[in-house]
Amino acid sequence: MTEIERKNFEDLKLSMENFGGEYNFDLVKKAFELCVHAHNGQKRISGEDYYYHPYNVAKLVISLGMDSESIAASLLHDVVEDTGISIEEIAQQFGNEVALLVDGVTKIGRLNFSTKEQQQAESLRKMLIAMGKDIRVIIIKLADRLHNMRTIDAMRPQKQRDISVETLEIYAPIAHRLGIRPVKEELEDLAIKHLDPIAYKEIEELLTHRKNHREQILNEIKKRIEERLREIMPNATLSFQGRVKSIHGIYRKMYAQGRTFDEIYDIYAIRIITDTVADCYNILGIMHDMFRPIPNRFKDYISTPKPNMYQSLHTTVISRAGIPFEIQIRTFDMHHTAEFGIAAHWKYKEGITANDKGLENRLAWIRQIIDTQDTTNDASDIIRTIKVDLSEEDVFAVTPKGDVINLPLGATVVDFAFAIHSAVGTRMVGAKVDGKIVPINHEVKTGEVIEILTTNQTGHGPSRDWLNIAVTSSAKAKIRSWFKKERRSENILTGQSEYEKELRRNNINFTEEELQNYTEDLAKKYRFENAEDFYAAIGYGGILLSKILPRVKDDYNKKISNSKPAAVPQTVGYNHSKSSEGVIVEGIDNCLIKLSKCCNPLPGDEIIGFITRGHGVSIHKRDCNNVPVNIQDADEPARWINAHWNSNKTEIFTSTLKAVAIDRDGILIEVMNALNNMRVPIHSISARQTKDGNCVIIMTISAESVEHLRSIIARIEKVPKIFNVERINQ
C-alpha cells in the first residue's frame, strides 16, 4: 500500500475503534487491500481514485454499527461489477457470508433486457430477495447510494436528475421503512437539491435567515423545560436535544400541501429523552401544563408504533412568544431505534436466531413486495409497490373490536378489508365508517372505526374493478390470487377477448394461424407456459395490456416492413420535399405539408402522405383509421405517397393525452407538477368526473418524438391513483 492508502486504512480502523465493539481487523484489512488492488487505475468521474468510493461506503457502514463482514463487503461491493473478480473468488478468500452480501448489492448486468427500467426493476428485485436472506445487504446499499449522492455533482445534469428520482422513489422509502432516519433524510435532501435546486435554495435561505432568532427562543424554552422537569422529576435521567426539520420535509409541506413556511408548525422541535415509558407520559402532562397545546396535533407513536419501529410522543404547542414548536418525548431505547432503525436490532449484533419472529415480522414487507411482483409478471410493478407501500405517511384505522390497522396514506376500505384477512376481503359486500355506510373507494383516515360487511354466500368474490380501487400491493395481490385460483376459465375467455380487441383497435391484423403462433411466442417471452396461461394472466390482472402492446406493435410493424418488396423503383431519383414539420415527402418538390389532426403523427411514427386538392400533402400515421390497410385497394391509390421523418431535424409537435384515475383532491395539480418537472409545455389541460368515481384528465402538450412522448406518459403513470394514460386523436 502507498502512504496515502495506509493512512486511509488507519483512519478506517480508528473509526471502528471509536465506535466500539469487536471487529475482525485482519478481515477488513484484507478486503481493503483487495479493493485497492482490484480498482487500481480506475477513476471516478470526479477524477479521484475509485477505491475512495468503497472506502467511504465502509466508513458509513461503520457509523451504522455494522459488523466486520458488512465492512468487508462494503469495501468489495463494486469489484464483481467493475473488475474481473468473481463472486466465487470472493467466497474463497472471504467466506460465503461476505460473498452473499457482495452478490446482493451487485446490480444485474450483462443480460438481455428490453428496457433500462426492466433492468433496474430486476436488479432491485434481486437485492430485495438478498435482503430477505440478510438485512445487511440493504444497509450496505443505502450507504453506497448515500455516498454516490454526496458526490453526484461531477455527473452531467440529466444523470443527476435520473439518480435523484430513483433515490427519492426507491432508496429513501426503504431507509424510512428500516427506520434509519439520518440516512433517509440526507438522501431526500440531496435528491431535492438536484431535482428542484431553486426551491432547495429558497428553503435553505429561510432556515438560515430565521436561525439565530428561533435558536435563541428555543434555547430559552429548552432551559425552562429542563429546570421544570429537574424540579418535578429529580431522580429521572433526562437528555435534551434540538431538532430542525429536514429540507425535504419542509419542501413537501410547502410545495405539495401548499403551505407557507410560517404555517409549518414542526420545523423546530425539542426532543426530551428519558428512562421509562411512564416518565414519557408524565413529561407529556407537564408540557401541556407549561404550554398551550395545538388541537389535533398530538400523536402517540408509543402505543401505536410506526411500521418502521419508530416510537415517540409528538405534541405541538405554542410558546409565550406565540411561536409554535414540536416536543418529542421518548426513551433512550426508542431514540436509539429512531436513529439506527433495523441496524439497532439486527440478528447478528444481538445474537438473535434466523427464526426470530420479531425480526421476521419487521421484515415481512420485503417478502410481501416480492410476492406481489411474482403475481403480476411486470418487473416495473416492484417500483410502484415500493412508492405506495413504503410511503412515509401512514393512517391508522380501528376495527370494531379495537384492533389497529396501519395503511399507507390514500388506502381505501378495500385495502382495510384485505389487511384484516384475505377471507374478509374476498367476502366483503360493503363497509361502514363510524357507523355509516360508505362506498368501497372511501379513503381511510386516521381514527376511523371501520366495519367490513361480509356475506357467507357461496361463490362470492371480489370485483375486477377493485384492482383499480385498491392501493396497497398486498390487497391487489390477494385479489389477483383469488381470480387466478377461482376463475381460470373465465379469466382465459376475458383475457383473450381483451387481447384480441386491443389488436383490432390498433389495426394489428394477423391471420388466425399467425395470431396463434405469435401469441404462443409472446407468452414464452413473458415467462408463461402457453397462450392460455397468458390469457388467464390478462384476465385476472396479472399482466397489463398497456405494458405489452408497444412490444406487439413493434413486432407487427417489423413483420409488415419485412413483407414489403425490397426495392421500390418509383422512388429512385425522386426529389424530396422537406417541410417545416420535419417531414420528407418523396417525389414532390416545394409543396405545402401539414400534419393530419385525425391521428396527430409524431416523429417515430410510421407515416404516409395524401395529396389533397388545393391544400398540399396531408401526413397521416400509417395505422390511422383514414388510411387504407392496402393502398392498392384505395379509390385513388396514386394520391397516397411515401413520406418519412427528417432524422436530422428536431421539431416540437403537439399531442393530446388522456389519463384515467381514481378521483381525489390535488390529482390535477400533481399531473401539472409532473409535466412541469420534465419541462414539458402544456397548451391545455382539463379534468372531469365520471359516474364510476373516476376522473378523466385531457391534456394537450408538446413533444419532440414518440420516444419523448412515451417518457412523458411513463412519468404521468407514476402519479398516485392514475391507472391508464394513452395518446388520443383530437
ABEGO torsion letter per residue (X at the ends): XBAAAAAAAAAAAAAAAAAEEBBBAAAAAAAAAAAAAAABGBBBAAGBBAAAAAAAAAAAAAAAGBBAAAAAAAAAAAAAAABABBAAAAAAAAEAAAAAAAAAABBBBGBBBABAAAAAAAAAAAAAAAAAABAAAAAAAAAAAAAAAAAAAABBAAAAAAAAAAAAAAAAAAAAAAGBAAAAAAAAAAAAAAABAAAAAAAAAAAAAAAAAAAAAAAAAAAAAAAAAAAABAABBBBBBBBBBBAAAAAAAAAAAGBBAAABAAABBBBBBBABAAAAAAAAAAAAAABBBBBGABBBAAABBBAAGBBBBBBBBBBAAGBBBBBBBBBAAAAAAAAAEAAAABAAAAGBBAABAAAAAAAAAAAAAAAAAAAAGBAAAAAAAAAAAABABBBBBBBAAGBBBBBBBGBBAAAAAAAABAAAAAABAEBBBGGBBBBAABBBBBGBBBBBBBBABBGBBBBAAAAAABABAAAAAAAAAAAAAAAAAAAAAAAAAAAAAAAAAAGBBBBAAAAAAAAAAAAAAAGBABAAAAAAAAAAGABBAAAAAAAAAAAAAAAAAAABBABBAAABGBBBBBBAAGBBBBGBBGBBBBBBAAAGBBBGBBBBBBBBBGAEBBBBBAABAABBABAAABABAAABBBBBBBAABBBBBBBBBBBBBBBBBGAAAAAAAAAAAAGBBBABBBBBBBAAGBBBBBBBBBBABAAAAAAAAAAAAABBGBABBBBBBX
